[in-house]
Every structure is written in C-alpha cells, then in structure tokens.
Amino acid sequence: MQTEKILKPGNGYFALMMVVALFIVMILFYSSGQAGWGVIMTIVFIFISKGLVIVNPNFGAILILFGQYEGSIKESGLFWINPLYKRVSVSLRARNFESDKVKVNDKMGNPILISVILVWKVQDTFKSFFEVDNYEKFIMTQTDSAVRKLAASYPYDHFEDERAAVTLSTDFDEVNRSLEKEISERLVISGIEVVEARISHLAYAPEIAHSMLRRQQASAVVAARHKIVEGAVSMVESALHLLSTKQIIDLDEDKKAAMVSNLMVVLCGDRESQPVVNTGTLNQ
C-alpha cells in the first residue's frame, strides 16, 4: 500500500527573484522593439511564475502530475515546484466532530442515548485523499459504528450487572480510552490521527428513563436504611453497655427487649418521634 511521500520543494524566494528579473528583461525587449525575444521571455516568465506556491501554517499541498501522485508539502512558506503539478490544498489543523445522539443498546440490552466528541487531524495526506472517497464522511460513519460497538460492550451502570468491572456511567477514563482505540483502528486506513475521543452525552432512552430513575432512588433508599440500621444497632448496644457498666438500672431480658424495640423505632423512624410518658411500670 502506498503511503505519503514528503516532497522537498525548491526555494521560492530565489524563484521569485528570477520572476522579477524575467519581468524586467521582458519589458526591456518589448520597449526596444525586439518582440520575438519579448514573447520568449513572456513564456518563460509565465512558466516560472506558475511554479510558485505558498503553503500556510498547518496546511499541506498534495502534488499530482498527469494522474500520478508525486508527493506532499507539509512545510509552510514560499516554494517553487514543477509548474505542471496539480496542487490540492489540505488542512492539517486539529478539528472537532460531535456526533448526533444515537439510540443504542448497552450490554444488558437497555436502550440508551449516547454521543461523542472526536478531535482529529489529517496525518497521512495520501491516504486521506486517495484511499477513501470522502474522509470527512468516512470519519462520521466510522465514529457512529465505533460508538455502537462501545455501548454494546459495557453495561450502563452497576445496577444491571453488579459484577461488571467497567460501566459506561462510572468509568469514564477507561471507556474513553476504549473508544479512542476503537475509532483509531477504524480510521487508520484513511490516514486520520485521533487526538482525543470522549463521551459527551450519556443517558437512558426516554421510554425507560423514569423507571430507571425510580429504581436508582429505591436502591439509594435501601442503602441509606441499611446504614441507619447499622448505626442504630451500634447506639443501642452502646446504651445497654453503659447502663450495665454504671449500674444505673438493672434490666431483665424482657425490659431490655422493650428498650431495644423503643430505641430502634426512634432511631430508624423517618418521622419525629412523639414521646409517651409511662406513669406506671415498664410492664404496663
């Protein structure tokens, strides 16, 4: 497979001086009545001046001679090349591409909406212009394909797969590295360098978003209750231990059970407790 060939062009400033000198000589011939030599100088002047080319910073020029690729110029400045070369300008600057939000299924089959931002630039001018038909459209198509494959490789979160080492919503660095690698492998044929690839939008599809939100809220409530119960048990245990150690009151098993029940209700309840004054005994 043919790849990019860097061409070393001639000094454009020297050629520019020659063009100026030829122009002066051409005027002198015409003014002295030597039209024949004037025509010759005109042809040479046009030929030399047509070879001058200016390449701006972060731009390149692809040179083609009668359908044959001759090389590329990636330096910036004023140069002189074969006047018969066809020149195609190409931008070497980094460019952004933000994909549309696409609906895909994650590893567990849940529909999600996802989009990515891709930062890319042309690395191999030959591949970009001759290996693919339209490299910008090629980038869009391959990025969309890579996003779909990425989404199908990981679950959205740990709620669906608790044993998953990597999920789309939590392990951004790992997911972005996988995305960048996947896109780079697909774009290598087009001579495109992937500078950065990252997820810009990630959410459940609207038809299941509400259900998934309720599930997450329920899981959060269960986890919070679990922590509250752990703390309440620890506090009750500490209270009973202090009462026993300081011999403040002697509680039998039934009284301990009643006390534990009351404390757990107070500590674990989600509303303010209403105290009830017992003027009798604990057994009443």
C-alpha positions as CSV (number, residue, x, y, z in Angstrom):
1,M,0.0,0.0,0.0
2,Q,1.4,3.4,-1.0
3,T,1.8,6.0,1.7
4,E,2.6,9.6,2.0
5,K,5.8,10.9,0.4
6,I,7.2,14.2,1.6
7,L,8.5,16.3,-1.3
8,K,11.3,18.8,-0.8
9,P,10.4,21.8,-3.0
10,G,12.7,24.4,-4.4
11,N,13.5,27.8,-2.8
12,G,10.6,30.1,-3.6
13,Y,12.4,33.3,-2.8
14,F,15.1,32.5,-5.4
15,A,12.4,31.7,-8.0
16,L,10.6,35.0,-7.1
17,M,13.8,36.9,-7.8
18,M,14.1,35.2,-11.2
19,V,10.5,36.1,-12.0
20,V,11.1,39.7,-11.2
21,A,14.3,39.7,-13.3
22,L,12.5,38.0,-16.2
23,F,9.7,40.6,-16.0
24,I,12.2,43.4,-16.3
25,V,14.0,41.8,-19.2
26,M,10.7,41.1,-20.9
27,I,9.8,44.8,-20.6
28,L,13.2,45.9,-22.0
29,F,12.8,43.6,-25.0
30,Y,9.4,44.9,-25.8
31,S,10.4,48.5,-25.3
32,S,13.5,48.0,-27.6
33,G,11.4,46.6,-30.4
34,Q,12.6,43.0,-30.0
35,A,9.2,41.5,-29.9
36,G,10.4,38.0,-30.7
37,W,12.6,37.8,-27.6
38,G,9.9,39.6,-25.7
39,V,7.5,36.7,-26.5
40,I,10.1,34.1,-25.4
41,M,10.7,35.9,-22.1
42,T,6.9,36.2,-21.6
43,I,6.5,32.4,-22.0
44,V,9.5,31.8,-19.6
45,F,8.1,34.3,-17.2
46,I,4.6,32.6,-17.1
47,F,6.2,29.2,-16.8
48,I,8.5,30.1,-13.9
49,S,5.8,32.2,-12.0
50,K,3.3,29.4,-12.3
51,G,5.6,27.2,-10.2
52,L,5.4,29.5,-7.2
53,V,3.3,28.1,-4.4
54,I,2.5,29.4,-0.9
55,V,1.8,26.9,1.9
56,N,0.2,28.4,5.0
57,P,1.0,27.2,8.6
58,N,-0.8,23.9,9.4
59,F,-1.7,23.4,5.8
60,G,-0.3,21.0,3.2
61,A,-0.2,20.6,-0.5
62,I,-0.7,17.4,-2.5
63,L,1.1,17.4,-5.8
64,I,-0.1,15.3,-8.8
65,L,1.5,15.1,-12.2
66,F,-0.8,13.7,-15.0
67,G,-2.7,11.5,-12.5
68,Q,0.4,10.3,-10.7
69,Y,1.0,11.1,-7.0
70,E,4.3,12.9,-6.8
71,G,4.4,13.9,-3.1
72,S,3.2,16.2,-0.4
73,I,4.5,19.5,1.0
74,K,3.9,19.9,4.8
75,E,6.3,22.8,5.4
76,S,4.9,26.4,5.4
77,G,6.4,29.2,3.3
78,L,7.1,30.2,-0.3
79,F,8.3,27.4,-2.6
80,W,8.8,26.7,-6.2
81,I,7.7,23.4,-7.8
82,N,7.2,21.9,-11.2
83,P,4.6,24.2,-12.9
84,L,2.9,21.2,-14.4
85,Y,2.0,19.8,-10.9
86,K,-1.7,19.9,-10.0
87,R,-1.9,21.1,-6.4
88,V,-4.6,20.1,-3.8
89,S,-4.6,22.0,-0.6
90,V,-5.3,20.1,2.7
91,S,-5.8,21.4,6.2
92,L,-3.5,19.8,8.8
93,R,-5.2,21.5,11.8
94,A,-7.0,19.7,14.6
95,R,-10.7,19.6,14.1
96,N,-13.7,18.7,16.2
97,F,-16.6,16.4,15.3
98,E,-19.6,16.0,17.7
99,S,-21.8,13.1,16.7
100,D,-25.5,13.1,16.9
101,K,-27.3,11.5,19.9
102,V,-27.9,7.9,18.8
103,K,-30.1,5.4,20.5
104,V,-28.3,2.1,21.1
105,N,-28.5,-0.9,23.4
106,D,-26.0,-1.4,26.2
107,K,-24.5,-4.8,27.1
108,M,-27.7,-5.6,29.1
109,G,-30.0,-4.6,26.3
110,N,-31.2,-1.4,27.8
111,P,-31.8,1.5,25.2
112,I,-29.6,4.5,25.9
113,L,-28.8,7.8,24.2
114,I,-25.1,8.5,23.6
115,S,-23.0,11.0,21.6
116,V,-19.2,11.6,21.4
117,I,-16.8,14.3,20.7
118,L,-13.9,13.4,18.4
119,V,-10.8,15.6,17.9
120,W,-8.9,14.6,14.8
121,K,-6.5,15.8,12.2
122,V,-5.0,14.6,8.9
123,Q,-1.8,12.7,9.4
124,D,-1.2,11.0,6.0
125,T,-2.3,13.2,3.1
126,F,-2.1,10.4,0.6
127,K,-4.4,8.0,2.5
128,S,-6.9,10.8,3.3
129,F,-7.3,11.8,-0.4
130,F,-6.7,8.6,-2.3
131,E,-7.6,5.6,0.0
132,V,-11.1,6.8,0.9
133,D,-13.7,8.6,-1.2
134,N,-14.6,11.4,1.3
135,Y,-12.5,11.3,4.5
136,E,-14.8,13.6,6.5
137,K,-17.9,11.5,5.7
138,F,-15.8,8.4,6.4
139,I,-14.9,9.7,9.9
140,M,-18.6,10.3,10.7
141,T,-19.7,6.9,9.6
142,Q,-16.9,5.0,11.4
143,T,-17.3,7.0,14.6
144,D,-21.0,6.1,14.7
145,S,-20.1,2.5,14.2
146,A,-17.5,2.6,16.9
147,V,-19.9,4.2,19.4
148,R,-22.5,1.5,18.8
149,K,-19.9,-1.2,19.4
150,L,-18.7,0.5,22.5
151,A,-22.2,0.8,24.0
152,A,-22.8,-2.9,23.4
153,S,-19.6,-3.8,25.2
154,Y,-20.4,-2.3,28.6
155,P,-23.5,-2.1,30.9
156,Y,-24.8,1.4,31.6
157,D,-24.2,1.1,35.4
158,H,-23.7,-1.5,38.2
159,F,-27.4,-1.8,38.9
160,E,-27.8,-4.2,35.9
161,D,-24.5,-6.0,36.3
162,E,-23.0,-5.8,39.8
163,R,-20.0,-7.8,38.8
164,A,-19.1,-5.5,35.9
165,A,-15.6,-4.1,36.2
166,V,-16.3,-1.2,33.9
167,T,-19.5,0.6,33.2
168,L,-20.4,3.5,30.8
169,S,-21.6,5.9,33.5
170,T,-18.9,5.5,36.1
171,D,-15.6,4.5,34.4
172,F,-15.2,7.4,32.0
173,D,-11.4,7.2,31.6
174,E,-11.4,3.6,30.7
175,V,-14.4,3.9,28.4
176,N,-12.9,6.9,26.6
177,R,-9.6,5.0,26.1
178,S,-11.5,2.1,24.6
179,L,-13.5,4.5,22.4
180,E,-10.3,6.2,21.2
181,K,-8.6,2.9,20.4
182,E,-11.7,1.6,18.5
183,I,-12.0,4.8,16.4
184,S,-8.2,4.9,15.7
185,E,-8.3,1.4,14.4
186,R,-11.1,2.1,12.1
187,L,-9.6,5.4,10.8
188,V,-6.1,4.2,10.2
189,I,-6.9,3.3,6.5
190,S,-7.9,7.0,5.9
191,G,-4.7,8.5,7.4
192,I,-6.5,10.3,10.2
193,E,-4.9,10.7,13.6
194,V,-7.3,10.6,16.6
195,V,-6.2,13.2,19.1
196,E,-9.0,12.6,21.6
197,A,-12.3,10.8,21.8
198,R,-14.7,11.1,24.7
199,I,-18.4,10.7,25.5
200,S,-20.3,14.0,25.6
201,H,-23.8,12.7,26.4
202,L,-25.0,9.6,28.1
203,A,-28.5,8.9,29.4
204,Y,-31.2,6.2,29.4
205,A,-33.7,6.5,26.5
206,P,-36.8,8.4,27.4
207,E,-39.1,5.3,27.4
208,I,-37.2,3.7,30.3
209,A,-35.6,6.8,31.9
210,H,-38.4,7.2,34.5
211,S,-38.4,3.6,35.5
212,M,-34.6,3.5,35.9
213,L,-34.7,6.7,38.0
214,R,-37.2,5.1,40.3
215,R,-35.0,2.0,40.6
216,Q,-32.0,4.1,41.4
217,Q,-34.0,6.0,44.0
218,A,-35.2,2.8,45.6
219,S,-31.7,1.4,45.7
220,A,-30.4,4.6,47.3
221,V,-33.2,4.4,50.0
222,V,-32.3,0.8,50.7
223,A,-28.7,1.6,51.1
224,A,-29.4,4.6,53.3
225,R,-31.7,2.5,55.5
226,H,-29.0,-0.1,55.8
227,K,-26.6,2.4,57.1
228,I,-29.2,3.8,59.5
229,V,-29.9,0.4,61.0
230,E,-26.2,-0.3,61.4
231,G,-25.8,2.9,63.3
232,A,-28.9,2.4,65.4
233,V,-27.8,-1.1,66.5
234,S,-24.4,0.3,67.4
235,M,-26.1,3.1,69.5
236,V,-28.4,0.6,71.3
237,E,-25.6,-1.7,72.1
238,S,-23.6,1.2,73.5
239,A,-26.5,2.4,75.6
240,L,-27.2,-1.0,77.1
241,H,-23.5,-1.4,77.8
242,L,-23.2,1.9,79.6
243,L,-26.4,1.3,81.7
244,S,-25.0,-2.1,82.7
245,T,-21.4,-0.8,83.4
246,K,-22.5,2.2,85.5
247,Q,-25.2,0.1,87.3
248,I,-27.8,2.8,86.7
249,I,-30.6,0.3,86.3
250,D,-30.9,-3.4,86.4
251,L,-32.8,-4.7,83.3
252,D,-34.1,-8.2,82.8
253,E,-34.4,-9.7,79.4
254,D,-38.0,-8.5,78.8
255,K,-37.1,-4.9,79.8
256,K,-34.1,-5.0,77.6
257,A,-36.2,-6.2,74.7
258,A,-38.7,-3.4,75.2
259,M,-36.0,-0.8,75.5
260,V,-34.3,-2.1,72.4
261,S,-37.6,-2.0,70.5
262,N,-38.3,1.6,71.5
263,L,-34.8,2.8,70.7
264,M,-34.9,1.2,67.3
265,V,-38.2,2.7,66.5
266,V,-37.0,6.2,67.5
267,L,-33.6,5.9,65.7
268,C,-34.8,4.3,62.5
269,G,-38.1,6.1,62.0
270,D,-38.3,8.7,59.2
271,R,-40.5,11.0,61.3
272,E,-40.1,12.8,64.6
273,S,-40.9,10.5,67.5
274,Q,-43.7,11.5,69.9
275,P,-42.8,10.8,73.5
276,V,-45.3,8.9,75.7
277,V,-44.9,9.3,79.4
278,N,-45.4,6.0,81.2
279,T,-46.5,6.7,84.8
280,G,-46.8,3.0,85.7
281,T,-44.3,0.2,85.3
282,L,-42.5,-1.0,82.2
283,N,-44.8,-4.0,82.1
284,Q,-47.9,-1.9,81.7
